């Protein structure tokens, strides 16, 4: 310890810590403590606390180190499982949201493409090649887009799940 | 005053001193953890029991402190640094428990009630336990660390979260208050 009120405090604390205080302590130190208010205070407080600590050793109740280690490992594993489950739930929720968004986007895109196709078909309606194209093209487009929109999130999940 | 042979807190055995002199790695093996636990758990329990006044709470806090210490996986310079880190975690956990008790409207435990949790039944120790119960938590922490645990001012500052420069004055104030409660007047004389 550093910075004491009295420069003999360290010596006093050493004597207390070694169990020499007061009976086996130097008589000169004892005389000093009797005349020094700070050292008297220190002697009383330090002695009382150290005595309490020694007596308190009989009260101490802690688990054996092996049991403590085991419990910590179990808790660490449990915490890891909880964290992993939380992550999986978040990924699932994200994928479901992405799937719905993709489906809605697919429907909207199909509708727009249908309108564009009608306009295009009308613009070149006298061309023989174009007039022979099936009229159900927007429906075919929808059939093509929906599986892609549905499978894309699954592919994303599989890519993330490995991690 | 009775003469008591008291083991110095920071006196390590030869083997443990040798281990302590080496820098300790962040990830603790089972062997390292158990050795550290065996060296530190009892001192930590006693410290927490004294500052909280509750032995059962000290049981829980010791387990929680070691768990958090282990999970933190911090790197420590040496054994002392590692122990200070553990005690700092324990101190913070104890303070969390004070706050929970305050919120549960147990903030002003009657002196007798709190002292009864700490009392061992012996007259002199009852005086001390009652006296400690009248101190603020930080004062109890500082006094125990300084005089029962043998911590330096720098270690105390690190554990309880104050600047090293303020430890001396805070400790003096706490010591003076405890001495007054125990019956030592400012002139150093015990009052009858």
Boltz contact constraints between the chains, C-beta under 6 A:
constraints:
  - contact:
      token1: [A, 1]
      token2: [B, 152]
      max_distance: 6.0
  - contact:
      token1: [A, 1]
      token2: [B, 153]
      max_distance: 6.0
  - contact:
      token1: [A, 2]
      token2: [B, 153]
      max_distance: 6.0
  - contact:
      token1: [A, 3]
      token2: [B, 168]
      max_distance: 6.0
  - contact:
      token1: [A, 17]
      token2: [B, 6]
      max_distance: 6.0
  - contact:
      token1: [A, 17]
      token2: [B, 8]
      max_distance: 6.0
  - contact:
      token1: [A, 19]
      token2: [B, 4]
      max_distance: 6.0
  - contact:
      token1: [A, 19]
      token2: [B, 5]
      max_distance: 6.0
  - contact:
      token1: [A, 19]
      token2: [B, 6]
      max_distance: 6.0
  - contact:
      token1: [A, 22]
      token2: [B, 1]
      max_distance: 6.0
  - contact:
      token1: [A, 23]
      token2: [B, 3]
      max_distance: 6.0
  - contact:
      token1: [A, 37]
      token2: [B, 187]
      max_distance: 6.0
  - contact:
      token1: [A, 37]
      token2: [B, 188]
      max_distance: 6.0
  - contact:
      token1: [A, 40]
      token2: [B, 188]
      max_distance: 6.0
  - contact:
      token1: [A, 41]
      token2: [B, 175]
      max_distance: 6.0
  - contact:
      token1: [A, 41]
      token2: [B, 179]
      max_distance: 6.0
  - contact:
      token1: [A, 41]
      token2: [B, 184]
      max_distance: 6.0
  - contact:
      token1: [A, 44]
      token2: [B, 179]
      max_distance: 6.0
  - contact:
      token1: [A, 44]
      token2: [B, 184]
      max_distance: 6.0
  - contact:
      token1: [A, 45]
      token2: [B, 175]
      max_distance: 6.0
  - contact:
      token1: [A, 45]
      token2: [B, 178]
      max_distance: 6.0
  - contact:
      token1: [A, 45]
      token2: [B, 179]
      max_distance: 6.0
  - contact:
      token1: [A, 46]
      token2: [B, 147]
      max_distance: 6.0
  - contact:
      token1: [A, 47]
      token2: [B, 1]
      max_distance: 6.0
  - contact:
      token1: [A, 48]
      token2: [B, 128]
      max_distance: 6.0
  - contact:
      token1: [A, 49]
      token2: [B, 147]
      max_distance: 6.0
  - contact:
      token1: [A, 49]
      token2: [B, 148]
      max_distance: 6.0
  - contact:
      token1: [A, 50]
      token2: [B, 6]
      max_distance: 6.0
  - contact:
      token1: [A, 50]
      token2: [B, 148]
      max_distance: 6.0
  - contact:
      token1: [A, 51]
      token2: [B, 4]
      max_distance: 6.0
  - contact:
      token1: [A, 52]
      token2: [B, 125]
      max_distance: 6.0
  - contact:
      token1: [A, 52]
      token2: [B, 128]
      max_distance: 6.0
  - contact:
      token1: [A, 53]
      token2: [B, 148]
      max_distance: 6.0
  - contact:
      token1: [A, 54]
      token2: [B, 6]
      max_distance: 6.0
  - contact:
      token1: [A, 56]
      token2: [B, 46]
      max_distance: 6.0
  - contact:
      token1: [A, 60]
      token2: [B, 42]
      max_distance: 6.0
  - contact:
      token1: [A, 60]
      token2: [B, 45]
      max_distance: 6.0
  - contact:
      token1: [A, 60]
      token2: [B, 46]
      max_distance: 6.0
  - contact:
      token1: [A, 62]
      token2: [B, 41]
      max_distance: 6.0
  - contact:
      token1: [A, 62]
      token2: [B, 45]
      max_distance: 6.0
  - contact:
      token1: [A, 62]
      token2: [B, 62]
      max_distance: 6.0
  - contact:
      token1: [A, 65]
      token2: [B, 34]
      max_distance: 6.0
  - contact:
      token1: [A, 65]
      token2: [B, 37]
      max_distance: 6.0
  - contact:
      token1: [A, 65]
      token2: [B, 38]
      max_distance: 6.0
  - contact:
      token1: [A, 68]
      token2: [B, 37]
      max_distance: 6.0
  - contact:
      token1: [A, 69]
      token2: [B, 30]
      max_distance: 6.0
  - contact:
      token1: [A, 69]
      token2: [B, 33]
      max_distance: 6.0
  - contact:
      token1: [A, 69]
      token2: [B, 34]
      max_distance: 6.0
  - contact:
      token1: [A, 72]
      token2: [B, 67]
      max_distance: 6.0
  - contact:
      token1: [A, 72]
      token2: [B, 70]
      max_distance: 6.0
